[in-house]
Amino acid sequence: MPEQTRQGRSGSQWSRSRWTLATATAATMVALCGAAAPSASAQAQAQTQARPVGGPARAGAVAQQPADILDAPTQVADTALGQVGYRTVGHGSPLLLINGLGTSMDDWAPSFVDALAAHHRVVVFDNAGVGGTAALPQPLTVSGMADQTSALISTLRLGRPAVLGWSMGGMIAQALAVRHPGQVSALVLAATQAGTGFALPIPAAAAAELNSPDPAVVLSVLFPPDQTAAAIAYAEGVVRYPDRYTAPAAVRSAQNLAIQQWMAGQDPAGRRTGRLRVPTLVAGGTLDQLDPAANDLLLAQGVPGARLLLFPDAGHAFLFQDTATFVPAVERFLRGSRW
């Protein structure tokens, strides 16, 4: 049975002037403006900051960590499937975050990451072809990105981290658990779809808005009309990342094709989630314009023993809108997730 949070909300409908104010303060928020990946010099600088393999990056190792994710340096791990750019913050059991379509690790709200880092060593990273992460052979697939994620886990010696995937990242998380079950202790699947071929499609209008060059339009598809304050807080948070960047257009296009293949049931890993034996929490917003809530129920029903948590009056970015409720729910789930 799905669990639904009970938080009443009220507010006005979209005020375009307020969105304009929000995006004006976030004028350099390049992920919402279609900016390019870091320059070669920036990537070189990131490489010089990389932790040596087998050093302090080992899960559970005692090492000085930055106070928050905004202070965390970008590092590069030399994995079996190429270099992967990543950052880490916090102490405790490892928790790996996998981000979604067209994004970089700069798209995680700092307040969200820092809340998780209060109890975990949180690792964020860039998917294939983004930032300092090596591209994978074409055609790009969700399973291919999952294999590169597995290589990162091995290189950083994370053991069996809990894995939280948002949107496309949730698809990668599912494929990771299917293809590399010994590397996942628990799954948190946020605003994502099953790969069985039965999920409701992404509405065309919402998909078009997500690809809009206007940041206000992008935010409007991530947050419900009465959640302007949450959208502004998100925008003002992510713009604080230094030298922020996003996926190149060609990578975003390749990711779109990988998502279509996954949702059509054409990626073999997507059809095997019914065999998973890992504690799983499926979460989503009831007003998600990109991933109808019926897909959350479908996904939860398809993974043995999965729990379902729905947030009312919340959209695709529910995890940032409802951080104060979602993070404690994740903590409760992870504490009791060992089967």
ZALOVEX-653089 format. One record per residue (C-alpha): residue in one letter; x, y, z. Coordinates in Angstrom, 2 decimals, always signed. Example, Ala and Ser with C-alpha at 12.3 -4.5 7.8 and 13.67 -1.06 7.14 Angstrom:
<rs>
   resn        c1        c2        c3
      a    +12.30     -4.50     +7.80
      s    +13.67     -1.06     +7.14
</rs>
This chain:
<rs>
   resn        c1        c2        c3
      m     +0.00     +0.00     +0.00
      p     +1.39     +3.41     -0.82
      e     +2.19     +5.74     +2.01
      q     +1.28     +9.36     +1.39
      t     +2.65    +12.29     +3.33
      r     +0.11    +14.56     +4.95
      q     +1.24    +18.09     +4.39
      g     -1.39    +20.57     +3.35
      r     -0.23    +23.44     +1.21
      s     -1.74    +26.50     -0.31
      g     -0.48    +29.18     -2.63
      s     -1.13    +31.25     -5.69
      q     -0.82    +30.04     -9.26
      w     +2.30    +30.73    -11.30
      s     +3.44    +34.30    -11.21
      r     +5.66    +34.82    -14.23
      s     +7.13    +37.94    -12.66
      r     +8.27    +35.94     -9.63
      w     +9.79    +33.32    -11.91
      t    +11.61    +36.10    -13.74
      l    +12.95    +37.34    -10.41
      a    +14.10    +33.84     -9.51
      t    +15.89    +33.26    -12.78
      a    +17.43    +36.73    -12.74
      t    +19.12    +35.89     -9.44
      a    +20.19    +32.61    -11.06
      a    +21.44    +34.08    -14.33
      t    +24.50    +31.86    -14.26
      m    +22.49    +28.72    -13.57
      v    +23.83    +27.13    -16.69
      a    +22.16    +23.75    -16.35
      l    +18.84    +25.46    -16.87
      c    +20.25    +27.72    -19.54
      g    +21.94    +25.07    -21.66
      a    +25.56    +25.93    -20.87
      a    +28.40    +23.69    -21.94
      a    +30.52    +21.30    -19.95
      p    +33.71    +22.52    -18.22
      s    +36.63    +23.62    -20.31
      a    +39.63    +21.34    -20.79
      s    +41.59    +23.45    -18.30
      a    +38.84    +23.07    -15.71
      q    +38.83    +19.31    -16.22
      a    +42.62    +19.24    -15.88
      q    +42.33    +21.12    -12.61
      a    +39.76    +18.59    -11.43
      q    +42.10    +15.75    -12.27
      t    +44.86    +17.18    -10.13
      q    +42.45    +17.06     -7.21
      a    +41.61    +13.38     -7.66
      r    +42.06    +11.01     -4.76
      p    +44.50     +8.18     -5.40
      v    +42.80     +4.84     -5.90
      g    +42.88     +2.83     -2.69
      g    +43.55     +5.92     -0.57
      p    +41.15     +7.83     +1.66
      a    +38.32     +7.19     -0.78
      r    +37.82     +3.71     +0.70
      a    +34.37     +3.39     +2.26
      g    +34.56     +3.85     +6.00
      a    +38.02     +5.37     +5.91
      v    +38.70     +8.28     +8.22
      a    +39.59    +11.31     +6.15
      q    +39.02    +15.01     +6.39
      q    +35.84    +15.90     +4.53
      p    +34.52    +19.29     +3.45
      a    +31.89    +20.87     +5.66
      d    +29.31    +20.85     +2.87
      i    +28.95    +19.85     -0.77
      l    +29.66    +23.37     -2.03
      d    +33.15    +23.09     -0.55
      a    +33.81    +19.62     -1.93
      p    +36.45    +19.58     -4.68
      t    +35.77    +17.83     -7.95
      q    +37.91    +14.72     -8.19
      v    +38.47    +12.17    -10.93
      a    +38.50     +8.41    -10.44
      d    +40.35     +6.26    -12.97
      t    +37.92     +3.38    -13.41
      a    +37.87     +0.33    -15.66
      l    +35.41     +2.22    -17.89
      g    +37.26     +5.52    -18.05
      q    +37.59     +8.52    -15.82
      v    +34.61     +9.57    -13.70
      g    +34.28    +13.00    -12.11
      y    +32.89    +12.92     -8.57
      r    +32.64    +14.72     -5.23
      t    +32.16    +13.37     -1.73
      v    +30.95    +14.85     +1.54
      g    +29.99    +13.55     +4.98
      h    +30.80    +10.52     +7.11
      g    +29.06     +7.23     +7.69
      s    +27.75     +4.46     +5.47
      p    +28.17     +5.22     +1.75
      l    +25.26     +6.66     -0.22
      l    +25.65     +7.12     -3.97
      l    +23.46     +9.68     -5.77
      i    +22.74     +9.26     -9.51
      n    +21.36    +12.28    -11.35
      g    +19.12    +12.54    -14.37
      l    +18.72    +13.70    -17.95
      g    +20.98    +16.50    -19.10
      t    +22.21    +17.28    -15.61
      s    +25.52    +17.34    -13.81
      m    +26.33    +16.83    -10.15
      d    +25.73    +20.58     -9.82
      d    +21.99    +19.91    -10.12
      w    +21.68    +18.36     -6.66
      a    +20.30    +20.98     -4.27
      p    +23.10    +21.65     -1.76
      s    +20.67    +21.55     +1.17
      f    +19.46    +18.11     +0.07
      v    +22.97    +16.64     -0.23
      d    +24.10    +18.17     +3.06
      a    +21.04    +16.77     +4.86
      l    +21.93    +13.28     +3.65
      a    +25.59    +13.83     +4.52
      a    +24.68    +14.28     +8.18
      h    +24.53    +10.46     +8.39
      h    +26.33     +9.20     +5.29
      r    +29.39     +9.54     +3.16
      v    +27.56    +10.91     +0.11
      v    +29.11    +10.51     -3.33
      v    +27.81    +12.47     -6.31
      f    +29.21    +12.06     -9.82
      d    +28.69    +12.86    -13.48
      n    +27.19    +10.40    -15.92
      a    +29.00     +9.36    -19.10
      g    +30.15    +12.25    -21.29
      v    +29.40    +14.95    -18.72
      g    +32.07    +17.07    -17.05
      g    +35.20    +15.04    -16.34
      t    +33.50    +11.69    -16.95
      a    +34.54     +9.72    -20.02
      a    +32.03     +9.10    -22.78
      l    +30.89     +5.55    -23.46
      p    +30.62     +3.84    -26.85
      q    +27.49     +4.66    -28.81
      p    +24.66     +3.97    -28.70
      l    +24.46     +5.05    -25.08
      t    +22.28     +2.80    -22.92
      v    +21.00     +2.86    -19.35
      s    +22.81     -0.43    -18.74
      g    +26.03     +1.06    -20.09
      m    +25.77     +3.97    -17.66
      a    +25.04     +1.47    -14.87
      d    +28.22     -0.44    -15.71
      q    +30.26     +2.75    -15.51
      t    +28.63     +3.49    -12.15
      s    +29.64     +0.01    -11.02
      a    +33.21     +0.74    -12.08
      l    +33.17     +3.90     -9.95
      i    +31.93     +1.95     -6.92
      s    +34.78     -0.51     -7.38
      t    +37.42     +2.16     -7.82
      l    +36.31     +4.12     -4.76
      r    +36.00     +0.87     -2.78
      l    +32.52     +1.77     -1.62
      g    +31.58     -1.86     -1.10
      r    +27.76     -2.09     -1.13
      p    +26.50     +1.50     -0.93
      a    +22.88     +2.52     -0.74
      v    +21.94     +4.07     -4.09
      l    +19.52     +6.93     -4.68
      g    +18.61     +7.68     -8.29
      w    +16.51    +10.61     -9.49
      s    +14.65    +10.46    -12.82
      m    +17.00     +8.89    -15.39
      g    +19.28     +8.25    -12.44
      g    +16.60     +5.96    -11.04
      m    +16.70     +3.91    -14.23
      i    +20.49     +3.64    -13.93
      a    +20.07     +2.61    -10.28
      q    +17.67     -0.18    -11.26
      a    +20.05     -1.45    -13.95
      l    +22.95     -1.27    -11.49
      a    +21.08     -3.44     -8.99
      v    +20.14     -5.94    -11.71
      r    +23.57     -6.20    -13.33
      h    +25.73     -5.76    -10.21
      p    +23.61     -6.91     -7.25
      g    +26.63     -7.35     -5.00
      q    +27.28     -3.60     -5.13
      v    +23.91     -2.31     -3.92
      s    +22.65     -2.55     -0.32
      a    +19.43     -0.57     -0.85
      l    +17.65     +1.36     -3.60
      v    +15.82     +4.68     -3.41
      l    +14.09     +5.34     -6.73
      a    +12.85     +8.92     -7.02
      a    +10.54    +10.15     -9.81
      t    +11.55     +7.42    -12.21
      q    +10.07     +4.74    -14.47
      a    +10.12     +1.00    -14.84
      g    +11.89     -0.48    -17.85
      t     +9.33     -3.19    -18.53
      g     +7.65     -1.44    -21.45
      f     +4.44     -0.81    -19.50
      a     +5.15     +2.60    -17.95
      l     +3.03     +5.54    -19.04
      p     +4.98     +7.68    -21.53
      i     +6.46    +11.04    -20.68
      p     +3.87    +13.61    -21.82
      a     +5.14    +15.38    -24.95
      a     +4.28    +18.87    -23.71
      a     +6.15    +18.38    -20.44
      a     +9.15    +16.90    -22.25
      a     +9.26    +19.93    -24.54
      e     +9.15    +22.29    -21.57
      l    +11.99    +20.42    -19.89
      n    +14.11    +21.13    -22.97
      s    +13.15    +24.82    -23.09
      p    +15.96    +27.40    -23.13
      d    +13.89    +29.46    -20.66
      p    +14.83    +28.52    -17.07
      a    +11.41    +29.68    -15.85
      v     +9.71    +27.15    -18.11
      v    +12.04    +24.37    -16.95
      l    +11.34    +25.16    -13.31
      s     +7.60    +25.23    -14.00
      v     +7.68    +21.60    -15.14
      l     +9.71    +20.51    -12.10
      f     +7.57    +22.22     -9.44
      p     +3.76    +22.60     -9.15
      p     +2.16    +26.02     -9.72
      d     +1.75    +26.79     -6.02
      q     +5.35    +25.90     -5.12
      t     +7.08    +29.02     -6.42
      a     +9.01    +29.47     -3.17
      a    +10.42    +25.93     -3.39
      a    +11.43    +26.48     -7.02
      i    +13.17    +29.75     -6.17
      a    +14.98    +28.11     -3.25
      y    +16.17    +25.31     -5.54
      a    +17.41    +27.75     -8.19
      e    +19.18    +29.92     -5.65
      g    +20.81    +26.83     -4.15
      v    +22.25    +25.22     -7.25
      v    +23.55    +28.50     -8.68
      r    +25.96    +28.59     -5.73
      y    +28.09    +25.80     -7.21
      p    +31.32    +27.30     -8.56
      d    +31.75    +27.07    -12.35
      r    +28.52    +25.17    -12.76
      y    +27.92    +23.21    -15.93
      t    +25.60    +20.67    -17.52
      a    +25.60    +17.95    -20.15
      p    +26.55    +18.86    -23.75
      a    +23.66    +18.83    -26.21
      a    +24.90    +15.67    -27.93
      v    +25.07    +13.80    -24.62
      r    +21.59    +14.97    -23.67
      s    +20.29    +13.69    -27.01
      a    +21.97    +10.31    -26.47
      q    +20.51    +10.13    -22.96
      n    +17.03    +10.80    -24.37
      l    +17.39     +7.83    -26.71
      a    +18.60     +5.64    -23.85
      i    +15.55     +6.64    -21.79
      q    +13.22     +5.82    -24.68
      q    +14.85     +2.42    -25.09
      w    +14.52     +1.75    -21.35
      m    +10.86     +2.73    -21.16
      a    +10.04     +0.66    -24.23
      g    +11.38     -2.43    -22.47
      q    +14.27     -2.74    -24.94
      d    +17.04     -2.63    -22.31
      p    +17.28     -6.19    -20.92
      a    +18.01     -4.96    -17.38
      g    +14.69     -3.12    -17.28
      r    +12.77     -6.36    -17.77
      r    +14.59     -8.09    -14.91
      t    +13.70     -5.84    -11.96
      g    +11.16     -8.42    -10.82
      r    +14.13    -10.57     -9.79
      l    +15.63     -7.94     -7.51
      r    +16.18     -8.93     -3.89
      v    +17.31     -5.61     -2.51
      p    +15.35     -3.31     -0.17
      t    +13.70     -0.69     -2.37
      l    +11.89     +2.57     -1.71
      v     +9.96     +4.11     -4.61
      a     +9.05     +7.77     -4.13
      g     +7.40    +10.43     -6.24
      g     +5.16    +13.46     -6.37
      t     +1.47    +13.17     -7.11
      l     +1.66    +16.15     -9.50
      d     +4.75    +15.05    -11.44
      q     +4.28    +16.33    -15.01
      l     +7.10    +14.16    -16.41
      d     +6.43    +10.92    -14.58
      p     +2.74    +10.32    -13.81
      a     +2.19     +8.96    -10.31
      a     +0.71     +5.78    -11.78
      n     +4.25     +4.92    -12.86
      d     +5.43     +5.02     -9.25
      l     +2.79     +2.44     -8.33
      l     +3.71     +0.30    -11.33
      l     +7.39     +0.40    -10.41
      a     +6.75     -0.44     -6.76
      q     +4.51     -3.35     -7.71
      g     +7.21     -4.70    -10.01
      v    +10.02     -4.87     -7.43
      p     +9.50     -7.54     -4.75
      g     +8.89     -5.98     -1.34
      a     +9.24     -2.39     -2.54
      r     +7.70     +0.39     -0.48
      l     +5.91     +3.34     -2.07
      l     +5.94     +6.89     -0.72
      l     +3.94     +9.62     -2.51
      f     +4.14    +13.34     -1.80
      p     +0.96    +15.36     -2.46
      d     +1.16    +18.70     -4.25
      a     +4.68    +17.83     -5.39
      g     +6.25    +17.38     -8.79
      h     +9.32    +15.88    -10.43
      a    +11.61    +17.75     -8.04
      f     +9.67    +16.60     -4.95
      l    +12.89    +15.54     -3.21
      f    +14.05    +19.16     -3.13
      q    +10.61    +20.63     -2.46
      d    +10.02    +18.24     +0.45
      t    +13.57    +17.67     +1.71
      a    +12.47    +18.16     +5.32
      t    +10.12    +15.16     +4.99
      f    +11.85    +13.05     +2.36
      v    +15.33    +12.86     +3.92
      p    +14.04    +11.55     +7.29
      a    +11.93     +9.01     +5.37
      v    +15.03     +7.87     +3.50
      e    +16.91     +7.57     +6.79
      r    +14.17     +5.46     +8.36
      f    +14.10     +3.25     +5.30
      l    +17.88     +2.76     +5.20
      r    +18.07     +1.97     +8.91
      g    +15.56     -0.83     +8.47
      s    +16.56     -1.92     +4.96
      r    +18.81     -4.86     +5.79
      w    +17.02     -8.10     +4.92
</rs>
